[in-house]
């Protein structure tokens, strides 16, 4: 005669299913996200980056600042007024100053401060 054993975990799952706690969960009836894709060893890193956003703490702040300076024209072109451009440049220069004296994590930054008048002139020329 075979005896059936139900662990406490199995019992809790069975009781929750009987109460309907697993009914209408988000994603019910939808295919699994990565179904049919090849296995990747670092699947969890890719998943984390997608969930959290690629720029959320993935690189040190000083490198993120360098990237922001590289993308300056794209970021500035999204601003609507000269005051917004000048405020943005002032805030960038403040962070550049902190990075130059070592008050930000990451590799050292040796970028000079931005000239607000020059950035505004470029912004106006592209507008």
VOLUMKE-364052 format. One record per residue (C-alpha): residue number from 0; x negated, y negated, z. Coordinates in nm, 3 decimals. Layout:
BEGIN
+-----+---------+---------+---------+
:   k :      c1 :      c2 :      c3 :
+-----+---------+---------+---------+
: NUM :       X :       Y :       Z :
...
+-----+---------+---------+---------+
***
This chain:
BEGIN
+-----+---------+---------+---------+
:   k :      c1 :      c2 :      c3 :
+-----+---------+---------+---------+
:   0 :   0.000 :   0.000 :   0.000 :
:   1 :  -0.138 :  -0.341 :  -0.103 :
:   2 :  -0.106 :  -0.615 :   0.152 :
:   3 :  -0.056 :  -0.968 :   0.041 :
:   4 :  -0.248 :  -1.243 :   0.219 :
:   5 :  -0.167 :  -1.612 :   0.188 :
:   6 :  -0.427 :  -1.854 :   0.319 :
:   7 :  -0.320 :  -2.174 :   0.491 :
:   8 :  -0.423 :  -2.372 :   0.181 :
:   9 :  -0.219 :  -2.145 :  -0.045 :
:  10 :   0.077 :  -2.178 :   0.192 :
:  11 :   0.055 :  -2.559 :   0.193 :
:  12 :   0.037 :  -2.567 :  -0.188 :
:  13 :   0.333 :  -2.330 :  -0.221 :
:  14 :   0.542 :  -2.531 :   0.024 :
:  15 :   0.456 :  -2.860 :  -0.148 :
:  16 :   0.556 :  -2.711 :  -0.485 :
:  17 :   0.882 :  -2.586 :  -0.335 :
:  18 :   0.954 :  -2.938 :  -0.202 :
:  19 :   0.890 :  -3.076 :  -0.552 :
:  20 :   0.585 :  -3.284 :  -0.462 :
:  21 :   0.414 :  -3.184 :  -0.787 :
:  22 :   0.708 :  -3.277 :  -1.009 :
:  23 :   0.676 :  -3.579 :  -1.239 :
:  24 :   0.307 :  -3.646 :  -1.172 :
:  25 :   0.134 :  -3.892 :  -1.409 :
:  26 :  -0.001 :  -3.707 :  -1.710 :
:  27 :   0.240 :  -3.415 :  -1.683 :
:  28 :   0.284 :  -3.256 :  -2.024 :
:  29 :  -0.004 :  -3.450 :  -2.179 :
:  30 :  -0.321 :  -3.281 :  -2.306 :
:  31 :  -0.635 :  -3.295 :  -2.097 :
:  32 :  -0.856 :  -3.590 :  -2.195 :
:  33 :  -1.164 :  -3.404 :  -2.310 :
:  34 :  -0.995 :  -3.089 :  -2.435 :
:  35 :  -1.186 :  -2.946 :  -2.732 :
:  36 :  -1.498 :  -3.158 :  -2.683 :
:  37 :  -1.842 :  -3.009 :  -2.629 :
:  38 :  -1.962 :  -2.985 :  -2.270 :
:  39 :  -2.198 :  -3.262 :  -2.164 :
:  40 :  -2.413 :  -3.227 :  -1.852 :
:  41 :  -2.361 :  -3.588 :  -1.751 :
:  42 :  -1.988 :  -3.594 :  -1.821 :
:  43 :  -1.923 :  -3.749 :  -1.480 :
:  44 :  -2.153 :  -4.046 :  -1.556 :
:  45 :  -1.967 :  -4.119 :  -1.880 :
:  46 :  -1.635 :  -4.081 :  -1.697 :
:  47 :  -1.749 :  -4.315 :  -1.418 :
:  48 :  -1.868 :  -4.576 :  -1.669 :
:  49 :  -1.534 :  -4.566 :  -1.851 :
:  50 :  -1.339 :  -4.599 :  -1.525 :
:  51 :  -1.553 :  -4.870 :  -1.370 :
:  52 :  -1.657 :  -5.060 :  -1.680 :
:  53 :  -1.999 :  -5.040 :  -1.837 :
:  54 :  -2.132 :  -5.353 :  -1.676 :
:  55 :  -2.016 :  -5.297 :  -1.321 :
:  56 :  -2.338 :  -5.261 :  -1.130 :
:  57 :  -2.500 :  -5.035 :  -1.385 :
:  58 :  -2.796 :  -5.267 :  -1.438 :
:  59 :  -2.975 :  -5.489 :  -1.187 :
:  60 :  -2.839 :  -5.843 :  -1.155 :
:  61 :  -3.148 :  -6.002 :  -1.310 :
:  62 :  -3.114 :  -5.788 :  -1.622 :
:  63 :  -2.742 :  -5.869 :  -1.638 :
:  64 :  -2.839 :  -6.237 :  -1.620 :
:  65 :  -3.084 :  -6.194 :  -1.907 :
:  66 :  -2.813 :  -6.024 :  -2.112 :
:  67 :  -2.574 :  -6.309 :  -2.032 :
:  68 :  -2.833 :  -6.561 :  -2.157 :
:  69 :  -2.878 :  -6.357 :  -2.477 :
:  70 :  -2.500 :  -6.367 :  -2.534 :
:  71 :  -2.479 :  -6.736 :  -2.445 :
:  72 :  -2.331 :  -6.859 :  -2.773 :
:  73 :  -2.056 :  -6.593 :  -2.768 :
:  74 :  -1.965 :  -6.678 :  -2.409 :
:  75 :  -1.981 :  -7.055 :  -2.460 :
:  76 :  -1.770 :  -7.040 :  -2.775 :
:  77 :  -1.483 :  -6.896 :  -2.567 :
:  78 :  -1.473 :  -7.210 :  -2.353 :
:  79 :  -1.232 :  -7.488 :  -2.446 :
:  80 :  -1.374 :  -7.812 :  -2.307 :
:  81 :  -1.712 :  -7.977 :  -2.274 :
:  82 :  -1.665 :  -7.983 :  -1.894 :
:  83 :  -1.622 :  -7.603 :  -1.891 :
:  84 :  -1.941 :  -7.562 :  -2.097 :
:  85 :  -2.138 :  -7.791 :  -1.867 :
:  86 :  -2.005 :  -7.616 :  -1.554 :
:  87 :  -2.093 :  -7.277 :  -1.701 :
:  88 :  -2.447 :  -7.392 :  -1.785 :
:  89 :  -2.488 :  -7.539 :  -1.435 :
:  90 :  -2.377 :  -7.211 :  -1.279 :
:  91 :  -2.615 :  -7.015 :  -1.504 :
:  92 :  -2.902 :  -7.246 :  -1.414 :
:  93 :  -2.827 :  -7.195 :  -1.045 :
:  94 :  -2.843 :  -6.816 :  -1.087 :
:  95 :  -3.160 :  -6.849 :  -1.297 :
:  96 :  -3.319 :  -7.047 :  -1.013 :
:  97 :  -3.229 :  -6.776 :  -0.761 :
:  98 :  -3.368 :  -6.508 :  -0.992 :
:  99 :  -3.695 :  -6.695 :  -1.050 :
: 100 :  -3.768 :  -6.722 :  -0.677 :
: 101 :  -3.681 :  -6.357 :  -0.612 :
: 102 :  -3.341 :  -6.400 :  -0.445 :
: 103 :  -3.176 :  -6.153 :  -0.689 :
: 104 :  -3.237 :  -5.780 :  -0.720 :
: 105 :  -3.416 :  -5.650 :  -1.026 :
: 106 :  -3.724 :  -5.729 :  -1.231 :
: 107 :  -3.853 :  -6.086 :  -1.220 :
: 108 :  -3.700 :  -6.345 :  -1.452 :
: 109 :  -3.922 :  -6.605 :  -1.617 :
: 110 :  -3.657 :  -6.775 :  -1.829 :
: 111 :  -3.653 :  -7.154 :  -1.820 :
: 112 :  -3.339 :  -7.340 :  -1.715 :
: 113 :  -3.092 :  -7.416 :  -1.993 :
: 114 :  -3.050 :  -7.771 :  -2.123 :
: 115 :  -2.679 :  -7.850 :  -2.086 :
: 116 :  -2.689 :  -8.121 :  -2.355 :
: 117 :  -2.845 :  -7.877 :  -2.602 :
: 118 :  -2.587 :  -7.606 :  -2.527 :
: 119 :  -2.301 :  -7.858 :  -2.560 :
: 120 :  -2.439 :  -7.985 :  -2.892 :
: 121 :  -2.452 :  -7.629 :  -3.027 :
: 122 :  -2.102 :  -7.561 :  -2.898 :
: 123 :  -1.968 :  -7.873 :  -3.069 :
: 124 :  -2.146 :  -7.789 :  -3.396 :
: 125 :  -1.988 :  -7.442 :  -3.403 :
: 126 :  -1.639 :  -7.566 :  -3.310 :
+-----+---------+---------+---------+
***
